[in-house]
Amino acid sequence: MPDIEAIQAFVLVAELQSFTRAADVIGGTQAAISLKIKRLEESLGHKLLERTPRKVTLSAHGQMFVANARQLLDHYQNTLKCFGRQKRTLRVGVSHHIVGADLSVWLRRLASVDPEVVVAFSLGTSRDMLVNYEQGKLDVAMILRHDNRRQDGEVVGVEHFGWMAAEGFTLRRGDALPLAIQPEPCGMRSMALSALQLCNRAWEEAFVGSGILAIGAAVVAGIGVGVMVERMAPKGCVDAQQRFDLPPLPAREVVLYTAQRDAQAQALIQALSADIPA
């Protein structure tokens, strides 16, 4: 009978495409994760993962197994709930600029960390998430640092930004740069306009929308150029900095704010920041 912990490890590695990241989330070692999955493969009689020095991908049998494995874990977690144990709720707020492109996979990972923790999730601007944390409305906040108002918090990574445009987007020489941009006040808007001002580049609002999903949709539609974390850009977008001779954009630190230091909360925080580049 396959070990349920081995199945949990396999699903986590499949989603993160990394033994190291999976070990960080679970709180174990890479060697222990690898051994669990090796024994799982032996018990099933099939190879589930293809390993190379740079990445981990699902084998053909792994692709067949992963959906059923997720269903099994869901049933397992539901079984543990049958006695009506009191669950803990953690209120988590994240800047919409740093959530992975596939939000459903990201949320599933959070939900799978601990079946006894309910994640009350908020998505919004860094400014709003920090204010909500300061007002006691959030237990955990993960934001982009845009200013020097607060210098505390734990830096968990750095995000890099690009001038993203649709693949077929064109711009005549001398035309003002049409921007797909968020309304004021917005740290990302200020960063983009400051960079353009420093190089005396003319710009105009082509689309104003709230949230990275709206900005991404406008960019894909060819309405304008948007500033986004490159890994967040939707399919069909490319970095247009060199094509339109645009100024470089500064990186921003990803900062975690929380007073929750117990093992249960830390496991969730590890999963929360697993995709953030160091």
Backbone torsions as a table, in degrees:
resi	resn	phi	psi	omega
1	MET	NA	124.1	179.5
2	PRO	-61.4	145.0	-179.8
3	ASP	-76.2	130.7	-178.4
4	ILE	-62.0	-34.7	178.6
5	GLU	-67.2	-33.0	177.5
6	ALA	-67.9	-38.7	178.0
7	ILE	-66.5	-41.4	176.5
8	GLN	-60.4	-42.3	179.5
9	ALA	-64.0	-41.8	179.3
10	PHE	-61.4	-46.7	-179.2
11	VAL	-61.9	-40.4	-179.7
12	LEU	-66.1	-43.3	178.1
13	VAL	-64.0	-39.9	179.2
14	ALA	-61.3	-38.7	-178.0
15	GLU	-78.5	-39.0	-178.3
16	LEU	-87.2	-16.4	-177.8
17	GLN	55.7	37.0	-177.5
18	SER	-161.8	129.6	173.5
19	PHE	-70.1	-37.4	-177.7
20	THR	-64.1	-46.8	-180.0
21	ARG	-65.0	-39.6	178.7
22	ALA	-62.4	-40.5	178.6
23	ALA	-64.2	-38.3	178.2
24	ASP	-63.3	-41.5	-178.6
25	VAL	-67.1	-45.7	-177.1
26	ILE	-74.6	-29.1	-177.7
27	GLY	91.6	21.9	178.3
28	GLY	-113.9	-155.3	179.1
29	THR	-112.9	159.0	178.3
30	GLN	-61.8	-38.0	-180.0
31	ALA	-64.6	-40.1	179.7
32	ALA	-65.9	-41.4	177.5
33	ILE	-61.9	-46.2	-179.2
34	SER	-60.5	-40.9	179.9
35	LEU	-66.3	-42.4	178.3
36	LYS	-57.6	-46.3	-176.8
37	ILE	-71.9	-33.7	175.6
38	LYS	-61.6	-44.0	178.8
39	ARG	-67.6	-34.5	176.3
40	LEU	-63.5	-45.0	179.2
41	GLU	-62.3	-39.5	178.7
42	GLU	-66.0	-39.9	-179.4
43	SER	-69.0	-31.3	179.8
44	LEU	-87.0	-21.5	-179.0
45	GLY	78.2	20.2	-179.5
46	HIS	-142.3	147.3	174.3
47	LYS	-81.7	127.9	-175.0
48	LEU	-102.6	-27.0	-175.4
49	LEU	-127.6	144.2	171.6
50	GLU	-103.7	121.7	-175.2
51	ARG	-109.5	131.5	170.5
52	THR	-128.9	166.4	179.8
53	PRO	-59.0	-23.2	-174.0
54	ARG	-104.2	-26.7	-176.1
55	LYS	-154.9	166.3	177.4
56	VAL	-123.9	127.6	179.6
57	THR	-129.5	162.2	178.2
58	LEU	-76.4	138.1	170.0
59	SER	-77.2	176.7	178.0
60	ALA	-60.3	-42.7	177.9
61	HIS	-68.9	-33.8	177.5
62	GLY	-64.3	-38.2	177.6
63	GLN	-64.5	-35.7	177.9
64	MET	-70.2	-34.8	-171.5
65	PHE	-84.1	-30.6	-167.5
66	VAL	-64.0	-40.6	-179.4
67	ALA	-64.9	-42.7	178.0
68	ASN	-67.1	-34.7	178.1
69	ALA	-63.6	-40.2	178.0
70	ARG	-63.8	-41.7	177.9
71	GLN	-61.9	-41.3	179.2
72	LEU	-61.8	-42.8	179.7
73	LEU	-65.7	-37.3	176.6
74	ASP	-62.0	-45.1	178.9
75	HIS	-64.6	-38.6	179.1
76	TYR	-62.2	-45.4	-179.8
77	GLN	-65.7	-38.9	177.5
78	ASN	-64.1	-35.8	178.3
79	THR	-63.1	-40.4	179.9
80	LEU	-67.6	-19.7	-178.7
81	LYS	-84.8	-4.7	-169.1
82	CYS	-63.9	-22.3	-178.0
83	PHE	-91.7	4.6	174.1
84	GLY	65.9	40.4	179.1
85	ARG	-68.6	147.2	-179.8
86	GLN	-67.9	127.0	179.6
87	LYS	-96.0	153.9	176.4
88	ARG	-96.0	140.1	177.0
89	THR	-110.7	128.5	174.1
90	LEU	-115.0	124.9	-179.0
91	ARG	-91.5	114.4	-172.7
92	VAL	-118.6	129.7	175.9
93	GLY	-122.5	133.5	-175.8
94	VAL	-132.5	139.6	173.4
95	SER	-61.8	133.9	-177.9
96	HIS	-68.4	-12.0	179.4
97	HIS	-77.8	-15.5	-173.0
98	ILE	-119.5	7.8	175.0
99	VAL	-78.2	141.2	178.5
100	GLY	-57.1	157.5	-175.4
101	ALA	-60.1	-34.9	179.1
102	ASP	-101.4	92.5	-174.8
103	LEU	-63.2	-34.1	-177.3
104	SER	-65.1	-40.8	177.7
105	VAL	-64.8	-41.3	-178.5
106	TRP	-63.4	-44.3	179.4
107	LEU	-69.4	-35.9	178.2
108	ARG	-62.3	-37.7	178.5
109	ARG	-63.9	-43.1	177.9
110	LEU	-61.5	-43.1	-177.3
111	ALA	-66.9	-26.5	-175.5
112	SER	-87.6	-9.2	-177.1
113	VAL	-63.3	-46.6	-177.7
114	ASP	-150.9	114.3	-178.5
115	PRO	-65.6	-13.4	-179.6
116	GLU	-92.8	5.3	178.7
117	VAL	-117.2	125.9	173.5
118	VAL	-97.5	124.0	179.6
119	VAL	-93.4	115.1	172.8
120	ALA	-91.8	103.8	-164.2
121	PHE	-102.8	135.0	175.8
122	SER	-125.7	141.7	179.9
123	LEU	-128.1	129.9	-178.7
124	GLY	-175.4	-163.6	179.9
125	THR	-73.0	157.0	176.7
126	SER	-59.4	-39.6	-179.7
127	ARG	-59.9	-48.2	-177.9
128	ASP	-66.4	-40.9	-178.9
129	MET	-65.5	-38.8	179.5
130	LEU	-68.4	-41.5	177.8
131	VAL	-61.8	-43.4	179.5
132	ASN	-62.8	-37.6	177.8
133	TYR	-66.3	-43.8	-179.1
134	GLU	-65.4	-28.7	178.9
135	GLN	-86.5	3.1	177.9
136	GLY	80.0	15.1	-179.5
137	LYS	-87.4	-12.5	179.7
138	LEU	-129.7	146.2	173.2
139	ASP	-89.8	-29.5	-177.6
140	VAL	-138.3	133.6	174.5
141	ALA	-132.5	133.0	176.9
142	MET	-125.0	116.2	-169.7
143	ILE	-135.3	170.9	169.1
144	LEU	-92.5	134.4	177.5
145	ARG	-85.0	112.1	-178.5
146	HIS	-103.2	-17.2	-175.7
147	ASP	-148.1	-173.8	-176.3
148	ASN	-103.9	18.4	-177.8
149	ARG	-60.8	-38.6	175.4
150	ARG	-132.2	133.5	179.5
151	GLN	-112.1	7.2	177.7
152	ASP	-91.3	-165.5	-176.0
153	GLY	89.5	164.2	-179.0
154	GLU	-102.1	121.9	177.0
155	VAL	-76.4	117.1	-176.5
156	VAL	-107.2	-2.8	179.4
157	GLY	170.4	-177.1	179.9
158	VAL	-136.6	133.9	177.9
159	GLU	-107.5	142.8	177.9
160	HIS	-114.4	143.9	-171.4
161	PHE	-117.3	155.1	178.8
162	GLY	-136.4	157.6	171.6
163	TRP	-84.3	102.8	-172.2
164	MET	-99.0	138.4	178.9
165	ALA	-141.3	159.3	174.9
166	ALA	-63.2	150.6	-175.2
167	GLU	-56.2	-37.1	-177.8
168	GLY	-96.4	9.9	-176.0
169	PHE	-69.0	134.3	-179.8
170	THR	-123.8	157.5	-179.5
171	LEU	-148.4	124.5	179.7
172	ARG	-74.7	144.7	179.9
173	ARG	-58.9	132.0	178.7
174	GLY	93.6	-14.7	179.2
175	ASP	-73.6	148.9	172.8
176	ALA	-64.4	145.1	-179.1
177	LEU	-73.5	117.7	178.2
178	PRO	-79.1	121.9	-174.8
179	LEU	-106.3	136.4	164.1
180	ALA	-96.9	112.0	-164.0
181	ILE	-145.5	158.6	178.3
182	GLN	-87.0	157.1	179.2
183	PRO	-73.8	163.4	173.6
184	GLU	-72.1	153.0	-9.6
185	PRO	-82.7	138.1	-178.9
186	CYS	-154.1	125.3	179.6
187	GLY	-62.2	-37.1	-179.8
188	MET	-67.6	-40.1	177.2
189	ARG	-61.5	-46.7	-179.9
190	SER	-60.9	-40.6	-179.9
191	MET	-63.0	-44.8	-178.1
192	ALA	-66.3	-46.3	-176.7
193	LEU	-69.2	-34.2	176.7
194	SER	-63.9	-41.1	179.1
195	ALA	-64.3	-40.9	179.2
196	LEU	-68.9	-37.9	-179.7
197	GLN	-65.2	-38.0	-178.6
198	LEU	-62.9	-29.1	-179.8
199	CYS	-106.6	13.8	178.0
200	ASN	54.6	40.8	179.4
201	ARG	-92.4	124.5	179.4
202	ALA	-71.7	143.6	-179.7
203	TRP	-145.6	165.4	175.9
204	GLU	-150.9	153.6	176.4
205	GLU	-77.3	120.5	174.5
206	ALA	-102.6	-25.8	179.3
207	PHE	-156.1	134.7	176.0
208	VAL	-123.6	121.4	-178.0
209	GLY	-149.3	155.0	179.9
210	SER	-95.9	126.2	175.8
211	GLY	100.1	144.8	-177.0
212	ILE	-66.9	-27.5	178.3
213	LEU	-66.0	-39.9	177.9
214	ALA	-67.6	-42.6	178.8
215	ILE	-62.9	-44.5	179.2
216	GLY	-60.8	-40.8	179.4
217	ALA	-64.6	-39.2	179.0
218	ALA	-66.9	-37.6	178.4
219	VAL	-66.7	-46.2	178.9
220	VAL	-60.5	-34.6	179.8
221	ALA	-73.8	-6.0	178.5
222	GLY	80.0	19.9	-178.2
223	ILE	-77.6	-35.8	-178.3
224	GLY	-171.1	-173.8	179.0
225	VAL	-100.7	135.8	-178.7
226	GLY	-124.2	150.4	175.9
227	VAL	-93.5	121.4	-177.9
228	MET	-145.1	155.1	165.3
229	VAL	-62.3	129.0	-171.4
230	GLU	-58.7	-37.8	-179.4
231	ARG	-72.3	-13.3	178.8
232	MET	-91.4	-12.9	-174.8
233	ALA	-64.7	134.6	179.4
234	PRO	-68.9	163.2	179.1
235	LYS	-59.4	137.6	-178.2
236	GLY	100.4	-2.4	178.7
237	CYS	-103.7	147.6	176.4
238	VAL	-135.2	158.2	177.1
239	ASP	-75.0	122.2	-173.8
240	ALA	-106.8	15.0	-175.6
241	GLN	-59.2	-52.2	-178.1
242	GLN	-71.5	-36.9	-177.2
243	ARG	-60.6	-40.1	-177.2
244	PHE	-109.0	14.4	176.8
245	ASP	52.4	56.5	-177.7
246	LEU	-99.5	153.6	-177.0
247	PRO	-72.4	152.4	175.4
248	PRO	-65.7	153.4	-179.4
249	LEU	-109.6	141.7	-179.7
250	PRO	-71.3	152.9	173.4
251	ALA	-78.4	162.5	178.8
252	ARG	-132.3	136.9	177.1
253	GLU	-73.1	141.5	171.5
254	VAL	-95.5	121.8	-171.6
255	VAL	-118.6	134.8	178.7
256	LEU	-105.1	130.4	175.3
257	TYR	-118.8	123.2	175.1
258	THR	-165.6	150.1	172.0
259	ALA	-106.5	2.8	-178.0
260	GLN	-85.9	111.4	-174.0
261	ARG	-118.8	4.7	180.0
262	ASP	-75.0	165.1	-175.3
263	ALA	-61.7	-37.4	-178.8
264	GLN	-63.2	-46.2	179.3
265	ALA	-68.9	-38.8	-178.7
266	GLN	-65.3	-34.4	177.2
267	ALA	-63.2	-41.3	178.5
268	LEU	-67.8	-39.4	179.5
269	ILE	-64.4	-37.6	176.6
270	GLN	-60.5	-42.7	178.1
271	ALA	-67.3	-34.7	-178.7
272	LEU	-63.3	-38.5	-174.0
273	SER	-103.7	11.6	-173.8
274	ALA	-63.0	-31.9	-177.0
275	ASP	-91.5	-2.7	-176.0
276	ILE	-78.0	123.0	-179.8
277	PRO	-68.2	140.1	-179.4
278	ALA	-70.3	NA	NA
